[in-house]
Amino acid sequence: MKLTVLTENTTSAPEMLAEHGLSLLLEVRGHSILFDMGQSDAFAVNARRLGLDLSAVDTAVLSHGHYDHGGGIRTFLAQNERAPVYVSRAAFGAHYNGMAKYIGLDPSLQYEPRLILADAVQTLGDGLTLYTVNDAPYRHPIRPFGLTVCRGGRFVPEDFCHEQYLLIEENGRRILVSGCSHKGIGNIMAWFRPDVLIGGFHFMKLDPAEEADRAMLDAAAEELLSYPTMYYTGHCTGEAQFAYLKTKMGERLEYLHTGRIVEI
């Protein structure tokens, strides 16, 4: 499988645009899959600069209903006339940071005919499957870090029922792609036990300089290392948090900057 990072928070190449967001292009088993579309058209600009044709994408997936992953949906629909976009049935909920900042999707997008509301288990064919895993037992409680959803006029802590994961089964390997792992990277690893995990860990609110937060990062590193998994992360993991985890996890953990291309 070939992975190209179309946009992420950081870049090591000055010609590539970076933003707080995520967009990945996956080329696997003859398919071209766009996983998330960042918060703007930056992913499309970067694709063009990398010589990639978004009109050739045959499938698009939105990991969850936040603006920094789905803000570029209209740009993609304008540049690609055929690919379906799979979104969770809960993606268009009223998602907020606290009670003031709306961080959800443009509500009018839900009327786009090429958006497909994915089921709890959505088979895409050729070893590609989407999962929400909303009914599985949790090893660790969800930590919403102040994110909320407004339901029935009340703000309640996010349960991230709108988050879905792409499992790729290829050549006897299980490759899992996650956007932000809001349901907890430890829970996700327990559910899927992949050989390779690609995605954010949502540790950016944990300060490695604070003893309590550092203890949580230590525990997470120990748990992740208990699996024989290779991890590629970025975006909401946080740069300082990644640097700290790297001291614990070594070559088992790599960072995905904008423009990076990885053969997996």
C-alpha positions as CSV (number, residue, x, y, z in Angstrom):
1,M,0.0,0.0,0.0
2,K,1.2,3.5,-0.8
3,L,0.3,6.3,1.6
4,T,0.7,10.0,0.6
5,V,0.0,12.7,3.2
6,L,-1.8,15.5,1.3
7,T,-2.2,17.7,4.4
8,E,-1.3,17.7,8.0
9,N,-0.4,20.3,10.7
10,T,3.3,20.3,9.7
11,T,5.4,20.2,6.6
12,S,9.1,19.8,5.9
13,A,8.8,21.0,2.3
14,P,8.2,24.8,1.8
15,E,6.2,24.3,-1.4
16,M,3.6,22.2,0.5
17,L,0.7,23.8,2.4
18,A,0.2,22.7,6.1
19,E,-2.9,23.4,8.2
20,H,-4.6,22.0,11.3
21,G,-6.2,19.1,9.6
22,L,-5.7,15.8,7.9
23,S,-6.0,14.3,4.4
24,L,-4.4,11.1,3.2
25,L,-4.3,9.4,-0.2
26,L,-4.2,5.6,0.0
27,E,-3.4,3.5,-3.1
28,V,-4.2,-0.1,-2.4
29,R,-5.4,-3.2,-4.3
30,G,-6.0,-1.1,-7.4
31,H,-8.1,1.5,-5.5
32,S,-7.3,5.2,-4.9
33,I,-8.9,6.2,-1.6
34,L,-9.1,9.7,-0.2
35,F,-9.3,9.5,3.6
36,D,-10.4,12.9,5.0
37,M,-10.1,16.3,3.2
38,G,-8.6,18.7,5.7
39,Q,-10.3,22.0,6.6
40,S,-9.7,23.8,3.3
41,D,-8.6,23.2,-0.3
42,A,-5.0,22.8,0.8
43,F,-5.1,19.0,0.2
44,A,-6.1,19.6,-3.4
45,V,-3.4,22.2,-3.9
46,N,-0.8,19.8,-2.5
47,A,-2.1,16.9,-4.6
48,R,-1.6,19.0,-7.7
49,R,1.9,20.0,-6.6
50,L,2.7,16.3,-6.1
51,G,1.4,15.4,-9.6
52,L,-1.6,13.5,-8.2
53,D,-5.0,13.5,-10.0
54,L,-7.9,13.7,-7.5
55,S,-10.3,12.9,-10.3
56,A,-8.9,9.4,-10.3
57,V,-9.9,8.7,-6.7
58,D,-12.6,6.0,-6.7
59,T,-13.6,6.2,-3.0
60,A,-13.5,8.9,-0.3
61,V,-14.0,8.4,3.4
62,L,-14.7,11.0,6.1
63,S,-13.4,9.7,9.5
64,H,-15.6,12.0,11.6
65,G,-17.7,15.1,11.5
66,H,-15.2,17.8,12.4
67,Y,-14.3,20.8,10.1
68,D,-10.6,20.0,10.0
69,H,-11.3,16.6,8.4
70,G,-14.3,17.5,6.2
71,G,-13.9,21.1,5.3
72,G,-12.5,20.2,1.9
73,I,-15.5,18.0,0.9
74,R,-16.9,20.6,-1.6
75,T,-13.5,21.0,-3.2
76,F,-13.2,17.2,-3.7
77,L,-16.7,17.0,-5.2
78,A,-15.8,19.7,-7.6
79,Q,-12.7,18.0,-8.7
80,N,-14.0,14.4,-8.8
81,E,-17.3,13.6,-10.5
82,R,-17.7,9.9,-9.6
83,A,-16.3,8.8,-6.2
84,P,-18.8,8.2,-3.3
85,V,-18.0,9.9,0.0
86,Y,-18.7,7.6,3.0
87,V,-19.7,9.5,6.1
88,S,-21.1,8.3,9.4
89,R,-24.8,8.6,9.9
90,A,-24.0,10.8,12.9
91,A,-21.5,13.0,11.1
92,F,-23.8,16.0,10.8
93,G,-24.4,16.4,14.6
94,A,-23.9,19.7,16.3
95,H,-20.2,19.3,17.3
96,Y,-18.6,22.0,19.4
97,N,-15.4,22.8,21.3
98,G,-17.0,23.8,24.6
99,M,-20.3,25.6,24.1
100,A,-19.3,28.4,21.8
101,K,-17.1,27.2,18.9
102,Y,-18.8,25.1,16.3
103,I,-16.4,22.6,14.9
104,G,-18.8,20.5,12.8
105,L,-19.4,20.2,9.1
106,D,-21.3,22.6,6.8
107,P,-24.9,21.4,7.4
108,S,-25.8,21.9,3.8
109,L,-23.4,19.1,2.8
110,Q,-25.7,16.5,4.0
111,Y,-27.9,17.0,0.9
112,E,-25.1,16.2,-1.5
113,P,-26.2,13.1,-3.3
114,R,-22.8,11.5,-3.5
115,L,-22.5,11.4,0.3
116,I,-23.3,7.9,1.5
117,L,-24.4,7.4,5.1
118,A,-22.3,4.4,6.3
119,D,-23.7,1.7,8.5
120,A,-22.0,0.4,11.6
121,V,-20.1,-2.0,9.4
122,Q,-19.8,-0.9,5.8
123,T,-18.2,-3.2,3.3
124,L,-16.4,-1.4,0.5
125,G,-15.1,-4.6,-1.2
126,D,-11.6,-5.9,-1.9
127,G,-10.7,-6.2,1.8
128,L,-11.8,-2.6,2.6
129,T,-14.3,-2.2,5.5
130,L,-15.5,0.8,7.6
131,Y,-16.4,0.3,11.2
132,T,-17.9,2.7,13.8
133,V,-17.5,0.3,16.8
134,N,-20.1,2.2,18.9
135,D,-21.3,-0.9,20.8
136,A,-18.0,-2.5,21.7
137,P,-16.8,-2.6,25.4
138,Y,-14.3,0.1,26.3
139,R,-11.1,-0.7,28.0
140,H,-10.5,3.0,28.8
141,P,-13.1,5.8,29.3
142,I,-13.3,8.3,26.5
143,R,-11.6,11.6,27.2
144,P,-13.4,14.3,25.3
145,F,-11.0,17.1,26.3
146,G,-13.8,19.7,26.4
147,L,-15.4,18.7,23.1
148,T,-19.2,18.6,23.2
149,V,-22.2,17.8,21.1
150,C,-25.5,19.7,21.3
151,R,-28.5,17.3,21.6
152,G,-32.0,18.4,22.3
153,G,-30.8,21.9,23.1
154,R,-28.3,20.6,25.7
155,F,-24.5,20.4,25.5
156,V,-23.2,17.0,26.6
157,P,-19.7,15.6,26.4
158,E,-18.8,14.1,23.1
159,D,-19.2,10.3,22.7
160,F,-17.7,10.4,19.2
161,C,-20.4,8.1,17.8
162,H,-19.7,9.8,14.4
163,E,-16.1,8.4,14.2
164,Q,-15.4,5.6,11.8
165,Y,-12.3,3.6,11.0
166,L,-11.1,2.0,7.7
167,L,-9.7,-1.5,7.9
168,I,-7.6,-2.6,5.0
169,E,-6.8,-6.3,4.8
170,E,-4.0,-6.9,2.4
171,N,-1.5,-9.7,1.9
172,G,-2.4,-11.2,5.3
173,R,-1.9,-7.9,7.1
174,R,-4.5,-5.7,8.8
175,I,-3.9,-1.9,8.3
176,L,-6.2,0.4,10.2
177,V,-6.6,4.0,9.3
178,S,-8.1,6.4,11.9
179,G,-8.6,10.2,11.8
180,C,-8.2,11.3,15.4
181,S,-8.8,8.1,17.4
182,H,-11.2,10.1,19.6
183,K,-12.6,7.0,21.1
184,G,-9.2,6.3,22.6
185,I,-6.2,4.8,20.9
186,G,-6.0,2.1,23.6
187,N,-9.6,1.1,22.9
188,I,-9.1,1.1,19.1
189,M,-6.0,-1.1,19.4
190,A,-7.9,-3.6,21.6
191,W,-10.8,-3.7,19.1
192,F,-8.8,-4.2,15.9
193,R,-5.3,-5.3,16.8
194,P,-3.9,-4.2,13.5
195,D,-0.4,-4.9,12.1
196,V,-0.2,-1.2,11.1
197,L,-2.0,1.8,12.5
198,I,-2.2,5.1,10.6
199,G,-3.8,8.1,12.4
200,G,-3.8,10.7,15.1
201,F,-3.7,9.7,18.8
202,H,-5.4,12.9,20.1
203,F,-2.8,13.5,22.8
204,M,-2.2,17.2,21.9
205,K,-3.9,18.4,25.2
206,L,-1.4,16.3,27.3
207,D,1.6,18.3,28.3
208,P,4.8,16.1,28.6
209,A,6.2,18.7,31.1
210,E,3.3,18.0,33.5
211,E,3.8,14.9,35.7
212,A,0.2,13.6,35.5
213,D,0.0,14.1,31.7
214,R,3.4,12.5,31.3
215,A,2.2,9.5,33.2
216,M,-0.7,9.1,30.8
217,L,1.7,9.3,27.8
218,D,4.0,6.7,29.5
219,A,1.0,4.4,30.0
220,A,-0.1,4.8,26.4
221,A,3.3,4.1,25.0
222,E,3.6,0.9,27.1
223,E,0.2,-0.2,26.0
224,L,0.9,0.5,22.3
225,L,4.2,-1.3,22.5
226,S,2.4,-4.4,23.9
227,Y,1.1,-5.0,20.3
228,P,3.3,-6.0,17.4
229,T,2.1,-2.9,15.5
230,M,3.9,-0.2,13.5
231,Y,2.4,3.2,14.1
232,Y,2.3,6.2,11.7
233,T,0.9,9.3,13.4
234,G,0.5,13.1,13.3
235,H,-2.1,15.8,13.3
236,C,-3.8,15.7,16.7
237,T,-1.1,13.6,18.4
238,G,0.8,16.9,18.9
239,E,4.5,17.6,18.0
240,A,5.8,17.7,21.6
241,Q,3.7,14.7,22.5
242,F,5.1,12.8,19.5
243,A,8.6,13.7,20.4
244,Y,8.1,12.4,23.9
245,L,6.5,9.2,22.7
246,K,9.3,8.7,20.2
247,T,11.8,8.4,23.1
248,K,9.7,5.5,24.5
249,M,8.6,3.8,21.2
250,G,11.6,4.3,19.0
251,E,11.4,2.9,15.5
252,R,7.9,1.6,16.1
253,L,6.5,5.2,15.8
254,E,6.9,7.6,12.8
255,Y,5.5,11.0,12.0
256,L,3.5,11.8,8.9
257,H,4.3,15.3,7.7
258,T,2.5,16.9,4.8
259,G,4.0,15.6,1.5
260,R,5.4,12.4,3.0
261,I,5.1,9.3,0.9
262,V,5.3,5.9,2.6
263,E,5.2,2.4,1.2
264,I,3.5,0.1,3.8
